[in-house]
């Protein structure tokens, strides 16, 4: 790019920056020297390929979505929490908010993730152990007791039963006297990544997509600020994918949901801003920064050039980041504080919009209060003490970071082409899936086990490098000596399960069974007739139909799914 074009871009950026609201903060170094809000080529210099880097707040958004960077608004500190019953988790949420957390993120237990009630025989021994148990709207009320849902943003990490759980969240807001139309937050809902990596699905892919389409329509019409779909690469990376695979599979999933919205007749400039993303921040510091920058650039280009998005907001890739759980070690667990801090810093330098930092003891158990506080303070130290929020994309223009960004982008584009090619092969009797070419390729890759095979191979190669000593993990295959004793970890009592089952039994006994039956039947009728299922599902939830009851009705109608065997 020649010097004149670069200066024109700088002028556009300056105008946007001057017009934007900035935080009341000290934008100087620790020594008191002022720093500019962004840095670029010196005036009069040309820079080959600068159009791929650009200025913050301008297409292709490599350097961030906003001209101000974090000077306008810092990332949201959104700590992931959930354990035991709703009352216990409610107390943890209040602690997080009182300590300076800016948003809540709900972790659910395994029965809830699988659409089972706590009194289901298959839930025995799992209730409240890896997250909070939610059986009905009454539990959701308790979960957010004394936390006004109109005043906080809430993220819910759940995919298979995401739609009925979200309906319970809406009913809990109604019971607080809050108009659901003002709610803001994120629902994961991403079912593609379940088939690809996490394996927590309820139905075959097509019915899941149908439910997601219904939710997208409902939110676009009735809850405009809420993001009904958080496309998750986190679980893909945790399953063993490389950085490029995480990026490519995640964005491809996002393209699939864009095609789903378009197939429903939704306007891309209206529904695309309701999509958000969830990435892993792993330990290769510069590779992670490059991954985040490449993600914004790829998404903007595809949204504009492939799917016809015209507005900036429809081209923006907004993302939440969580530090890498798989990088935590049971050996020398205090090392995990350092790992988490490095990973969090990469997410911030990559321009994350919100962030969760893992606790040092999460490889052993759910976080203790002390470990959760350290994780929260890690973000606050980065935000308040390091100066990283003073300058937008401070590593932009680094030869190394720009080369890594270009490389990851090129690797991702190769993977997109592989997915597209798979979509041209026979799917469900031949031809491209009616939703779109990327959707077709994703479904094909799920059905024949291609995604899981590719991730398994990457995980195998990494494990081999660990065992050979080519890759080193402190305290695991090098630097073994330690003076650290055992940690005090959080243990969830089995009394939680017994009490949850008892309370659930009382709620079932005290509700109007006729209303429950009518709500479930109306939902089933909508499913059979192709109508939007959200309103009848909400009626069932208002009558205190349980999660298991709702999901079982749909399992009976749509069947279940068994993934292909892989060897």
Wavefront OBJ file of the C-alpha trace (Angstrom):
o trace
v 0.000 0.000 0.000
v 1.406 3.392 -0.915
v 1.933 6.184 1.578
v -1.017 8.233 0.366
v -3.495 5.365 0.930
v -2.013 4.668 4.370
v -2.423 8.318 5.369
v -6.005 8.331 4.102
v -6.679 5.348 6.346
v -5.013 7.052 9.280
v -7.258 10.083 8.776
v -10.387 7.911 8.703
v -9.263 6.191 11.893
v -8.516 9.529 13.590
v -11.995 10.848 12.775
v -13.654 7.763 14.242
v -11.402 7.829 17.299
v -12.099 11.516 17.963
v -15.853 10.923 17.710
v -15.917 7.894 20.016
v -16.351 7.849 23.772
v -13.204 7.023 25.734
v -12.717 5.754 29.259
v -11.614 8.186 31.944
v -8.218 6.565 32.472
v -4.489 7.301 32.537
v -3.110 6.303 29.115
v 0.566 6.588 30.006
v 3.390 4.175 30.716
v 4.315 3.240 34.276
v 6.983 5.963 34.024
v 4.357 8.540 33.081
v 5.086 8.864 29.372
v 1.979 9.259 27.159
v 1.287 6.586 24.543
v -0.673 6.911 21.314
v -3.956 4.995 20.944
v -2.588 3.119 17.918
v 0.678 2.821 16.020
v 1.312 2.287 12.315
v 3.773 3.116 9.548
v 5.566 6.435 9.876
v 3.996 9.258 7.860
v 5.294 9.086 4.293
v 6.229 5.390 4.473
v 4.703 2.789 2.183
v 3.979 -0.723 3.489
v 3.378 -3.654 1.171
v 0.203 -5.497 2.144
v -0.924 -2.923 4.717
v -4.508 -3.242 3.444
v -4.564 -6.668 5.156
v -3.547 -5.039 8.470
v -5.272 -1.685 8.322
v -6.472 0.456 11.193
v -8.639 -0.474 14.191
v -12.350 -0.189 13.527
v -11.985 -0.525 9.757
v -12.422 -3.460 7.388
v -10.931 -6.088 7.504
v -10.827 -5.513 11.297
v -7.525 -7.349 11.725
v -6.583 -4.817 14.395
v -9.907 -4.807 16.203
v -13.540 -3.836 15.837
v -13.352 -0.385 17.370
v -11.152 2.618 16.589
v -10.558 3.125 20.314
v -9.408 -0.409 21.096
v -9.744 -0.932 24.856
v -9.579 2.829 25.423
v -13.282 2.914 24.684
v -14.233 -0.137 26.707
v -12.117 -2.891 28.206
v -12.932 -6.535 27.715
v -15.679 -7.993 29.906
v -14.410 -10.101 32.796
v -16.784 -13.041 32.497
v -15.962 -15.823 34.947
v -17.378 -19.292 34.240
v -18.974 -20.820 37.337
v -21.498 -23.399 38.407
v -21.615 -26.241 40.908
v -24.031 -28.046 43.172
v -27.529 -26.630 43.178
v -28.829 -23.244 42.022
v -28.616 -21.726 45.500
v -24.928 -22.584 45.914
v -24.043 -21.233 42.487
v -26.054 -18.074 43.142
v -23.785 -17.370 46.117
v -20.682 -17.855 43.946
v -22.088 -15.439 41.349
v -22.633 -12.802 43.998
v -19.030 -13.252 45.131
v -17.756 -12.837 41.548
v -19.827 -9.707 40.956
v -18.821 -8.195 44.309
v -15.148 -8.827 43.496
v -15.382 -6.918 40.209
v -16.594 -9.449 37.654
v -18.444 -7.799 34.778
v -20.574 -10.689 33.538
v -21.711 -14.173 34.454
v -21.137 -17.421 32.623
v -23.121 -20.503 33.614
v -21.577 -23.964 33.802
v -24.171 -26.756 33.876
v -23.843 -30.267 35.265
v -23.749 -33.307 32.994
v -27.427 -34.327 33.362
v -28.488 -30.810 32.355
v -26.063 -30.823 29.416
v -27.625 -34.084 28.246
v -31.236 -32.937 28.714
v -31.907 -35.228 31.707
v -33.660 -34.430 34.969
v -31.847 -34.885 38.262
v -34.169 -37.752 39.210
v -33.403 -39.672 35.996
v -31.636 -42.961 36.755
v -28.923 -41.970 34.245
v -28.150 -38.855 36.328
v -27.124 -40.826 39.422
v -23.806 -39.599 40.824
v -23.506 -36.668 38.386
v -25.940 -34.089 39.772
v -24.156 -30.808 40.537
v -20.663 -32.238 40.019
v -19.350 -30.470 36.901
v -21.723 -27.523 37.016
v -25.073 -26.438 38.379
v -28.174 -28.649 38.189
v -31.116 -27.005 36.405
v -34.349 -28.990 36.117
v -36.973 -26.288 35.563
v -37.659 -22.551 35.463
v -37.889 -22.572 39.257
v -34.200 -23.548 39.454
v -33.338 -20.740 37.053
v -35.174 -18.295 39.337
v -33.037 -19.392 42.283
v -29.855 -19.293 40.189
v -30.314 -15.571 39.565
v -32.008 -14.593 42.812
v -31.181 -10.957 43.721
v -29.238 -10.591 40.430
v -31.348 -8.374 38.124
v -31.134 -10.017 34.721
v -31.766 -6.721 32.986
v -28.536 -5.303 34.461
v -25.996 -8.073 33.777
v -24.925 -9.919 30.671
v -25.161 -13.665 31.044
v -23.505 -16.378 28.994
v -24.731 -19.961 29.134
v -22.413 -22.734 28.003
v -24.821 -25.368 26.795
v -25.615 -26.706 23.336
v -27.809 -29.818 23.089
v -30.674 -28.578 25.318
v -29.780 -24.899 24.845
v -33.208 -23.881 23.552
v -35.336 -25.213 26.466
v -32.747 -23.951 28.985
v -32.910 -20.520 27.362
v -36.696 -20.621 27.622
v -36.258 -21.211 31.369
v -33.955 -18.179 31.500
v -36.592 -16.049 29.748
v -39.273 -17.204 32.185
v -36.971 -16.433 35.135
v -36.579 -12.893 33.734
v -40.365 -12.576 33.400
v -40.774 -13.634 37.045
v -38.312 -10.886 38.042
v -40.606 -8.438 36.250
v -38.083 -7.853 33.457
v -39.120 -7.539 29.832
v -37.170 -10.254 27.985
v -36.739 -7.819 25.089
v -34.069 -5.925 27.095
v -31.967 -8.993 27.956
v -28.370 -9.130 26.784
v -25.968 -12.042 26.785
v -24.944 -15.114 24.863
v -26.238 -18.647 24.483
v -23.808 -21.213 23.119
v -26.324 -23.337 21.139
v -23.551 -24.486 18.743
v -24.463 -28.079 17.962
v -21.924 -28.593 15.173
v -19.036 -28.560 17.658
v -20.787 -31.252 19.706
v -20.687 -33.687 16.795
v -17.146 -32.579 15.948
v -15.584 -32.568 19.407
v -17.549 -32.477 22.661
v -20.144 -35.247 22.024
v -23.061 -33.796 24.014
v -25.927 -34.004 21.531
v -29.563 -35.043 21.962
v -30.894 -35.598 18.434
v -29.606 -36.118 14.886
v -28.080 -32.992 13.302
v -31.089 -31.907 11.220
v -33.579 -31.509 14.120
v -30.942 -29.659 16.122
v -30.477 -27.225 13.238
v -34.236 -26.781 13.015
v -34.389 -25.751 16.703
v -31.471 -23.357 16.256
v -33.209 -21.758 13.276
v -36.351 -21.274 15.374
v -34.290 -19.609 18.108
v -32.530 -17.312 15.630
v -35.906 -16.182 14.276
v -37.323 -15.612 17.749
v -34.361 -13.582 18.994
v -34.170 -11.499 15.826
v -37.832 -10.605 16.328
v -38.226 -10.343 20.097
v -34.828 -10.094 21.869
v -32.656 -7.973 19.569
v -29.654 -7.464 21.883
v -29.308 -11.132 22.842
v -26.839 -13.300 20.931
v -28.529 -16.681 20.460
v -25.531 -18.452 18.988
v -21.987 -18.552 20.315
v -19.957 -20.646 17.917
v -17.425 -22.536 19.984
v -13.915 -23.444 18.944
v -12.870 -23.923 22.553
v -14.006 -27.532 22.754
v -12.514 -28.304 19.351
v -9.109 -27.111 20.540
v -9.425 -28.907 23.866
v -10.081 -32.142 21.946
v -6.621 -31.865 20.369
v -7.008 -29.647 17.296
v -4.222 -27.332 16.163
v -4.684 -23.560 16.232
v -5.458 -23.514 12.491
v -7.946 -26.368 12.827
v -9.660 -24.665 15.754
v -9.969 -21.473 13.743
v -11.099 -23.101 10.502
v -13.611 -25.568 11.958
v -15.094 -22.853 14.165
v -15.491 -20.280 11.418
v -16.860 -22.949 9.069
v -19.470 -23.769 11.710
v -20.260 -20.055 11.844
v -20.668 -19.956 8.062
v -23.057 -22.896 8.388
v -25.236 -20.944 10.816
v -25.160 -17.941 8.488
v -26.444 -20.229 5.738
v -29.122 -21.481 8.142
v -30.271 -17.919 8.831
v -30.342 -17.100 5.146
v -32.354 -20.266 4.452
v -34.952 -18.976 6.953
v -35.292 -15.750 4.990
v -33.540 -13.657 7.629
v -31.613 -10.554 6.591
v -27.897 -11.142 7.078
v -27.306 -7.574 8.266
v -29.962 -8.116 10.932
v -29.139 -11.594 12.268
v -25.358 -11.804 11.781
v -24.643 -9.338 14.637
v -26.338 -11.900 16.902
v -23.586 -14.441 16.226
v -20.580 -14.514 18.521
v -17.610 -16.835 18.961
v -15.798 -18.632 21.763
v -12.107 -19.444 21.379
v -9.398 -21.167 23.365
v -6.283 -19.239 24.431
v -3.469 -21.788 24.502
v 0.183 -21.527 25.463
v 1.941 -20.616 22.209
v 1.711 -16.915 22.929
v 2.286 -15.412 19.484
v 0.405 -18.118 17.591
v -2.686 -17.419 19.665
v -2.495 -13.665 19.037
v -2.156 -14.343 15.310
v -5.118 -16.742 15.422
v -7.417 -14.106 16.900
v -6.324 -11.462 14.392
v -6.744 -13.853 11.458
v -10.190 -14.854 12.699
v -11.494 -11.291 12.490
v -10.050 -10.811 9.021
v -11.404 -14.062 7.592
v -14.877 -13.578 9.048
v -15.173 -10.027 7.720
v -14.102 -11.047 4.223
v -16.443 -14.035 4.002
v -19.365 -12.131 5.439
v -18.894 -9.325 2.919
v -17.821 -11.220 -0.188
v -19.628 -14.573 0.196
v -22.747 -13.802 2.222
v -23.356 -10.196 1.182
v -23.189 -8.463 4.574
v -23.058 -4.714 4.058
v -22.811 -3.261 7.560
v -19.740 -3.268 9.773
v -21.636 -4.941 12.606
v -22.625 -7.834 10.364
v -18.950 -8.260 9.398
v -17.636 -8.080 12.968
v -16.360 -11.194 14.665
v -17.074 -10.744 18.365
v -15.491 -13.354 20.566
v -15.141 -14.579 24.115
v -11.968 -16.363 25.168
v -11.244 -18.914 27.854
v -7.751 -19.921 28.834
v -6.837 -23.490 27.932
v -8.151 -26.012 30.422
v -6.180 -28.740 28.696
v -2.925 -26.888 29.448
v -3.466 -27.139 33.213
v -1.554 -29.852 35.046
v -2.268 -31.776 38.225
v 1.481 -31.845 38.859
v 2.730 -28.625 40.463
v -0.689 -26.971 40.142
v 0.520 -23.501 41.146
v 2.312 -23.381 37.789
v -1.186 -23.117 36.342
v -1.449 -19.523 37.574
v 1.475 -18.619 35.313
v 0.067 -20.558 32.369
v -3.300 -18.877 32.738
v -1.779 -15.397 32.944
v 0.229 -15.923 29.735
v -2.811 -17.292 27.913
v -5.001 -14.446 29.129
v -2.431 -11.913 27.938
v -2.464 -13.457 24.454
v -6.255 -13.127 24.350
v -6.064 -9.465 25.354
v -3.332 -8.664 22.832
v -5.458 -10.475 20.250
v -8.396 -8.188 21.022
v -10.844 -10.448 22.844
v -14.214 -8.943 23.759
v -14.624 -10.943 26.959
v -12.453 -13.352 28.905
v -12.594 -16.176 31.426
v -9.439 -17.179 33.261
v -9.198 -20.732 34.555
v -8.482 -21.494 38.186
v -5.304 -23.266 39.222
v -7.152 -26.280 40.640
v -9.558 -26.953 37.735
v -7.593 -29.971 36.580
v -8.456 -31.584 39.935
v -11.950 -30.326 40.732
v -14.333 -27.411 40.365
v -12.612 -24.198 41.520
v -12.442 -23.375 45.181
v -13.368 -19.806 46.187
v -9.711 -18.923 46.711
v -8.678 -20.298 43.302
v -11.605 -18.518 41.619
v -10.529 -15.243 43.197
v -6.938 -15.672 41.976
v -8.261 -16.326 38.462
v -10.352 -13.161 38.627
v -7.468 -11.111 39.989
v -5.277 -12.328 37.121
v -7.528 -10.472 34.684
v -7.686 -7.412 36.909
v -3.893 -7.213 37.140
v -3.685 -7.339 33.339
v -6.374 -4.692 33.001
v -5.237 -2.267 35.711
v -1.462 -2.627 36.022
v 0.172 -3.678 32.751
v -0.801 -0.957 30.272
v -2.009 -3.485 27.695
v -5.378 -1.704 27.416
v -3.774 1.592 26.400
v -2.944 0.810 22.758
v -5.010 -0.958 20.113
v -3.309 -4.023 18.582
v 0.139 -3.162 19.980
v 1.783 -6.044 18.082
v 0.348 -5.014 14.705
v 3.143 -4.631 12.161
v 5.443 -7.085 13.930
v 7.128 -9.142 11.213
v 6.631 -12.309 13.230
v 3.012 -11.694 14.230
v 1.978 -10.603 10.726
v 3.635 -13.651 9.163
v 1.892 -15.943 11.662
v -1.430 -14.219 11.005
v -1.030 -14.723 7.247
v 0.028 -18.347 7.692
v -2.906 -19.281 9.918
v -5.282 -17.540 7.529
v -3.863 -19.483 4.576
v -4.077 -22.780 6.488
v -7.688 -22.032 7.386
v -8.605 -21.262 3.783
v -7.224 -24.656 2.715
v -9.460 -26.324 5.290
v -12.502 -24.349 4.112
v -11.855 -25.650 0.604
v -11.703 -29.222 1.925
v -15.046 -28.720 3.672
v -16.587 -27.185 0.566
v -15.346 -30.087 -1.552
v -16.950 -32.558 0.834
v -20.185 -30.647 0.436
v -20.246 -31.348 -3.294
v -20.352 -35.096 -2.670
v -23.483 -37.104 -2.054
v -25.275 -36.029 1.149
v -28.571 -37.597 2.166
v -29.090 -39.218 -1.219
v -27.102 -36.860 -3.388
v -26.536 -33.202 -4.038
v -25.724 -30.222 -1.933
v -27.631 -29.726 1.317
v -30.442 -27.226 0.732
v -29.178 -24.896 3.468
v -25.844 -24.181 1.764
v -22.456 -25.514 0.547
v -20.538 -25.127 3.822
v -23.406 -26.644 5.812
v -23.412 -29.553 3.395
v -19.676 -30.099 3.885
v -19.961 -29.905 7.672
v -22.764 -32.474 7.753
v -20.789 -34.752 5.452
v -17.705 -34.392 7.650
v -19.760 -35.249 10.725
v -21.441 -38.251 9.123
v -18.247 -39.870 7.861
v -16.104 -38.966 10.889
v -13.721 -36.707 8.989
v -13.575 -33.961 11.628
v -12.989 -36.338 14.519
v -10.343 -38.201 12.524
v -8.434 -35.005 11.715
v -8.513 -33.855 15.343
v -7.475 -37.302 16.591
v -4.451 -37.265 14.296
v -3.387 -33.828 15.551
v -3.810 -34.930 19.165
v -1.773 -38.075 18.474
v 1.083 -36.105 16.921
v 1.206 -33.743 19.907
v 1.186 -36.631 22.366
v 4.058 -38.291 20.518
v 6.080 -35.070 20.708
v 5.452 -34.929 24.474
v 6.545 -38.502 24.999
v 9.688 -37.970 22.901
v 10.463 -34.808 24.860
v 10.289 -32.513 21.829
v 7.517 -30.576 23.567
v 8.050 -29.827 27.242
v 5.589 -29.276 30.069
v 7.085 -28.055 33.333
v 6.412 -30.459 36.177
v 5.278 -33.212 33.793
v 8.160 -34.210 31.526
v 10.786 -31.770 32.833
v 11.642 -29.866 36.036
v 9.913 -32.370 38.274
v 11.122 -31.388 41.728
v 8.610 -29.532 43.891
v 8.021 -28.418 47.476
v 4.276 -27.866 46.966
v 1.883 -29.864 49.106
v -1.613 -31.065 48.288
v -4.315 -28.528 47.478
v -7.546 -28.133 49.356
v -10.102 -28.716 46.629
v -13.832 -28.185 46.372
v -15.882 -31.342 46.852
v -19.591 -31.449 46.015
v -21.512 -33.521 48.555
v -23.842 -36.253 47.334
v -26.386 -34.629 49.636
v -26.752 -32.029 46.876
v -28.157 -34.706 44.580
v -30.527 -36.066 47.189
v -31.824 -32.571 47.983
v -32.177 -31.655 44.296
v -34.221 -34.796 43.647
v -36.379 -34.102 46.714
v -37.093 -30.519 45.650
v -37.828 -31.607 42.091
v -40.324 -34.171 43.360
v -42.098 -31.494 45.371
v -42.319 -29.188 42.372
v -43.748 -31.918 40.177
v -46.338 -32.737 42.836
v -47.380 -29.109 43.224
v -47.783 -28.056 39.604
v -50.814 -28.167 37.301
v -50.244 -31.358 35.301
v -52.932 -30.426 32.785
v -51.065 -27.232 31.888
v -47.802 -29.163 31.596
v -49.405 -31.730 29.290
v -51.039 -29.029 27.164
v -47.740 -27.156 26.818
v -45.836 -30.280 25.785
v -48.534 -31.262 23.292
v -48.554 -27.785 21.736
v -44.766 -27.956 21.413
v -44.983 -31.360 19.737
v -47.650 -30.091 17.327
v -45.381 -27.195 16.338
v -42.533 -29.665 15.792
v -44.664 -31.790 13.479
v -46.175 -28.898 11.560
v -42.934 -27.041 10.969
v -44.012 -24.039 13.044
v -41.632 -22.070 15.244
v -41.349 -23.988 18.510
v -40.196 -21.244 20.882
v -43.580 -19.868 22.004
v -45.146 -23.287 22.781
v -41.936 -24.318 24.541
v -42.126 -21.166 26.649
v -45.687 -22.076 27.640
v -44.534 -25.537 28.730
v -41.719 -23.975 30.759
v -44.092 -21.495 32.411
v -46.152 -24.494 33.555
v -42.944 -25.937 35.141
v -42.380 -28.664 32.571
v -38.932 -30.027 33.316
v -35.920 -30.114 31.036
v -36.050 -33.899 30.866
v -39.742 -33.910 29.967
v -39.261 -31.412 27.144
v -36.213 -33.195 25.728
v -37.783 -36.660 26.039
v -40.813 -35.565 24.016
v -38.485 -34.381 21.263
v -36.253 -37.461 21.503
v -39.320 -39.649 21.025
v -40.301 -37.594 17.965
v -36.915 -37.069 16.337
v -34.861 -40.016 17.564
v -31.281 -40.006 18.826
v -27.898 -39.992 17.113
v -24.988 -42.425 17.071
v -21.695 -41.194 15.662
v -19.773 -43.287 13.118
v -17.158 -45.665 14.453
v -13.576 -44.574 13.951
v -10.393 -46.641 14.045
l 1 2 3 4 5 6 7 8 9 10 11 12 13 14 15 16 17 18 19 20 21 22 23 24 25 26 27 28 29 30 31 32 33 34 35 36 37 38 39 40 41 42 43 44 45 46 47 48 49 50 51 52 53 54 55 56 57 58 59 60 61 62 63 64 65 66 67 68 69 70 71 72 73 74 75 76 77 78 79 80 81 82 83 84 85 86 87 88 89 90 91 92 93 94 95 96 97 98 99 100 101 102 103 104 105 106 107 108 109 110 111 112 113 114 115 116 117 118 119 120 121 122 123 124 125 126 127 128 129 130 131 132 133 134 135 136 137 138 139 140 141 142 143 144 145 146 147 148 149 150 151 152 153 154 155 156 157 158 159 160 161 162 163 164 165 166 167 168 169 170 171 172 173 174 175 176 177 178 179 180 181 182 183 184 185 186 187 188 189 190 191 192 193 194 195 196 197 198 199 200 201 202 203 204 205 206 207 208 209 210 211 212 213 214 215 216 217 218 219 220 221 222 223 224 225 226 227 228 229 230 231 232 233 234 235 236 237 238 239 240 241 242 243 244 245 246 247 248 249 250 251 252 253 254 255 256 257 258 259 260 261 262 263 264 265 266 267 268 269 270 271 272 273 274 275 276 277 278 279 280 281 282 283 284 285 286 287 288 289 290 291 292 293 294 295 296 297 298 299 300 301 302 303 304 305 306 307 308 309 310 311 312 313 314 315 316 317 318 319 320 321 322 323 324 325 326 327 328 329 330 331 332 333 334 335 336 337 338 339 340 341 342 343 344 345 346 347 348 349 350 351 352 353 354 355 356 357 358 359 360 361 362 363 364 365 366 367 368 369 370 371 372 373 374 375 376 377 378 379 380 381 382 383 384 385 386 387 388 389 390 391 392 393 394 395 396 397 398 399 400 401 402 403 404 405 406 407 408 409 410 411 412 413 414 415 416 417 418 419 420 421 422 423 424 425 426 427 428 429 430 431 432 433 434 435 436 437 438 439 440 441 442 443 444 445 446 447 448 449 450 451 452 453 454 455 456 457 458 459 460 461 462 463 464 465 466 467 468 469 470 471 472 473 474 475 476 477 478 479 480 481 482 483 484 485 486 487 488 489 490 491 492 493 494 495 496 497 498 499 500 501 502 503 504 505 506 507 508 509 510 511 512 513 514 515 516 517 518 519 520 521 522 523 524 525 526 527 528 529 530 531 532 533 534 535 536 537 538 539 540 541 542 543 544 545 546 547 548 549 550 551 552 553 554 555 556 557 558 559 560 561 562 563 564 565 566 567
